Amino acid sequence: MSGNSPYAVEAVDLVKVFPQGNVRALDGVSLAVEQGTILGLLGPNGAGKTTAVRILATILNPDSGHATILGRDVVREAEAVRRIIGLAGQNAAVDENLTGKENIRMVGRLSHMRRRDATRRAVELLGEFGLSDAADRPLKTYSGGMRRRLDLAAALVARPPVLFLDEPTTGLDPQSRQDLWGVIEGLVAEGTTVLLTTQYLEEADRLCKEIVVVDHGRVIAGGTPAQLKATLGTSVVSITLSDDGMAPRAAELVASLSDKRPTLDGAMVELTVDNGPKVAVEVLRRLDDAGITLAGLALREPSLDDVFLSLTGHKTEDERPPPNAHGDPGGTRKGGGKPKSRGKGRHRIGAAGGRDTTP
């Protein structure tokens, strides 16, 4: 690593445009990941997360901007970068017709390991990931969770100090997801730096020291999970109405109680505030005076889902345009509408104070 930077991964103003469809997948994305930590790149389908990972992993070149991995430039020193990273994508990069052991051994051989060393490493990794009993079974007999663990094991064959995980738990059942989280936490405890893309708010909240929120190819917020949730207030007043047709009227009546707009979801209206109990009493009074019947009222702490909804106006699970011809999720079309920008400053993840927004 060159210099004394505490960051294992740094990206500055990355831009990527896919000519077919005129899609601006990345529009000035900047981030930095502190060594030995997990950075969560959070956003919906089509936000630009996978494009960013592909650039950092030297699969794509940016149209402008630059990035380094442990001080090595991802364009000028791509071969050197490939030797120090591991990548586990959304789809397991393994062969269904080979056994688990054969898959790992094959990756080792492709990494220029001697046959004996590749076999030893395969046995070691299969044990670490709880796959020893299935080592000699064809991959086609593995469950989804087992395949994801094998894919992650394959990414670790060469013991990379930096690991990119592109939505590694998508499609897994809750227990398999929890198991994989434990594996990732173990890797970081041993000093691995991880950049994790995800749509799961719970995943980001549990695993990530810091989070960068991306939407339409732009960074719109960054900080620790606690810092992001603190931007909303200390409480969420959740109102459930007996008639969802009254939700717009109820939202209008309580809107002045917060400096943030209420969110509506069917018969539910939610309001983020600083003094939850006091506001809840006023909500009851206003709705009762208007003759609006409640089915329920609750107070809770803000979640990352609330943060994302506040920042983007939609949830992470919302549908987006289908992938373009390059197999890359959609981004912002030139000349089309763009979301409000929170600035294109650099989010230096892991730095004191949360982030540095130097232009």
N, C-alpha and C positions, 0 to 999 in steps of 0.2 A: 504494500500500500504506500502511495506517495504522500509526502507531507504528514501532518499530524491531525488530520481531520478525524473527528469521532464518528463519521458517517461511513457505513459500508456501502450504501447505495445513495447516489445523488443524481437528480435529474433537474434540468433547468429549461423551462419554456419549450417543452416538446410539442411539436406540431406534426400531425400526420393527416394527409388528405388522400382519400381513395378516389381517383378520377371517375371510375364508373359509379354513377349515382351522385357524383359531386359531394361526397360525404366528408366532412371535416371531423374525423374521429377523435383527434386530440387538438385542443386549441390553447396551447400555452401551458401545459401541465408541468408543475414543478413540485418536487418532493425530495426528502432526504430521510434515510433510515439509520438510526443510531445502531452501532454494532451491538450484537447480542440481544436485540429486541425484536418484537413483531410490530410491523406497521400494517394496519388494515386499510386497504383501498376499497372504499365502500361506495356502492352505487347500483342503480337498476341495470337491467339488460340494456346494452347499447350506450352505456355511459362513457365507454372508452377504457375500461379497466384492462380488458384482455389485450387491447392494442398497446397500452403502456407496458404490460409485461412482455409482450413480444419484442418490443424495442429494447427493453432492458436485458432480455435474454439473447439479443443479437439475431433474432429471427427476421425482424423488419428493421429498416433504417428510417430514422425520422427525416421529415422534409426540412425541418430546422430545429434548433435547440441542440443540447448535448446531454450526455449522461455518462456516469462512471460507476464501476463496480470495484470497490477496494482500490480506487485511484486509477483504474484502467478504463480507457475510453471505449464505449461499446461499439463504435464504428471503426476507429483507427486501430484498436487492439482487440478486435472481435475474437480472434482465436485464443488469446490469453484469457479473455473473459469467460469463454466457454469452459475452460479448465477449472474455474473456481466457482461455478454456479451449478445448481440443480434445478430442474423444472418439472413440476407435476401439474398437468393441465386438467381441464374439465373432463376430458375423455381419457381413460387409461391408455397410456402409450405402451401396451404390452400385447403379446401374441396369444390369442385364445387357444391355439393348438399346441402350445408348449406348456410344460409344467411350470409351477412357480419357480422352482430352482433353475430351470433352463432359461426362463425369462431374465432372472437376475444375472445369471452367468453370461448370457448374451450381451447384456448391457456392459458388464465388466470387460468383455473382450472388445466391444466397440470403443471402450475407453482406454484401449491399449494395455490392459492388464494381462499378465501371463495367465494361462489356463488354470494353473493350480491356485493362483491368488484369487482369480475370479470365482472359482468354486468355493474357496474358503470364505470369501466375502458374502457369497450368496447364502451359505449356511448360517453365517453370523447374523445377517439382516433378517432372514426368515425367522430366526429365533427371537430377535428383538421385537419383531412385529407380530408375534404370536401365530406364525404361519408354518411352523415346523411340521406339524401333523399333516399339513396339506402340501408340503414341498414337492411331492412326486405326483400330485394330481394335476390333470390338465386344467388350464385356467378356466375353460368353459364350465367347469363344475363349481367355480368359486361364486360366493354371494357378492352383491354389490359392495358391501363394506370390505370384504376380503380383497377385492380387486383394487379398491382405492388404497388400501394399506400396501399392497404389492407395488402399485404405481409410485407411492411415496418412497418405498424401500428402493426401487429402481433409481429414483432421483438422488439417492444418497450413496450409491455404490462408490463413487470417487471421493467421498467425505467432503463435499463442498462446504465452504464456510458461509456461503450465501445461498438461500433457497427461495425460489419463487413458487407459490402455491396459488394456482388460478382456480378459484371456486372448488376446492378439493372435496367439499362435503355435499355438493349439490346432488340431490336425488337419494341421499342416504337416509335410512330410518334414524329416529332420535338416538337410539343406543349406539349405533355405528358411528354417528356423528360425535357423540360424547367420547367414544373410544379414540377416535382420530384426534380429537382436541387434546387428549392426554398425551398422545404420541408427539404432537407438535410442541406442547409445553415442555416435554422432556428434551427435545432437540435444542430449544432455546436455553434451557437450564445448562446445557453443555457448551453454550457459546455460539450456536448457529444464529445467523441473522435471517429473518424471514420477512418477505413481503407477501401478504395474503390478500387476495381479492375475494370479496364475498358479497352476497345479497342478504345474508342473515345477520340481523341486528344483534341477536343474542351471541352469535359467534364472535363478532367484533368486540362486543362489550366484555366478554370473558377473556379473550386471548390477547387483545392488542394493547400495547402501551400507549400508542397514539393512533389516530385515525385521520385519514384524508377523505373527504366526501367529494365525489366527482359526479357531475351530471352534464350531459350534452358535451362531453369532451373538455370540460372546464373544472378546475378545482374551485369549489364554492365554500368550503370550510375546512378547518383542521384543528386538532388539539387532542387532549386526552378525552376518553369517554365522559369523565366527570365534568371537564370544562365545557364540552359540547352540550351536555344536558343542563348545565347551570345557565346557559344563555337563555333558556326558556322560562326560568323561574323555579320556585321550589316545589310547586304542586300542580297537579292537573285535576281540574274539576270535571268529572265525567257524568253527563246527564243522559239518561235513557228515557225516551218519551213513549207514552202509550200509543201514539199515532205518529208514524214517521212523516206524515204530511205536515206536521206542525214543527218539524225540525228547523226549517229556514226561519220561521217566525221566532222560535225560541233563541236561535243564534243571534238574531237581530236584537232581541231584548237584553241579552247578556254581554254583547260585544264590548260595550263601554267599560266593563269591569276588568279588562286586560288591554295591554298595549299591543297584543298580538291577536290576529283574527281567529275566531272560533273555527274548529274543523268539524265537518259534518260527515257522518258515515251511516246512512240509513236513518234509524231512529235515534242515533247517538250524536250528541253534541259535546265537544270537549274544549276546555278553556285552560290555558296555562297562566298561572298567577303566582304571586309571591306570598300571599296570605290566604292559604286554602280554606281554613275553617270560616274566616270572616266572609270571604267571597261566596262560599257555599250557602251561608245563611241568606245573603242578598239574592243569590240565584233563586232560592226557594221562594222568597218574597215576591220577586218580580214575576216569576212564572205563575204563582198562585193568583196574583192580582190580575193577570191576563187570562185566567181560566184555563191554563194549559196543565194537563194532568201528567205527572211523572210516573214512570214504572220503576225508576231507580236513580240514585245519586251516590257517587263514590268519589273519594279523594285518593290519589296515588302520586308517586314520584314520577317525574318525566323519564321517558325511555329514549333510546336512540331512534326508535321508530318515530316518536314525536319530533325529534330533531330533524330527521330526514324529511318528514312531511312538512314541517315549517320552512325548511330551506328550499324545497323543490316543488311543493304543491302536490306531490304524489308519493305513494309508498314505493318501496324498493321492488315490490312484486308486480307493479304495474306493467302492462304489456308495452313493448316497443316495436319499431319496425323490424322486419326479418333481416337476417344477415345479408350483406351484399355479396357480390361475386367473389370477393377475396376471403369469404368466410369470416369476415369481421363484423361485429355488431354495428348497428347504425350509430351515427353521431349527429352533428349539426350540419344541415345542408346549407351550402353557401347561398346567401340571399334569403334564406328562410328565417323563421323566428328563432330567437335564442333566449334562454332564461336570463333573468337578472344576474349580472356578474357580481360576485363578492370581491372581485379584484383578481388579477393574475399574478399576485405577489408570490414569493417563494415561501413554501411551508416547510420550515426546517424541523423535521420531526425528531423529537427527543431532546431538543434544545431547551434550555431553561426558559420558563415563561410560555412554553407551548409552541410558539412558532415565530419565525422572523419573516415579516412581510415586506422585505426590501425589494423594490421593483427590479 
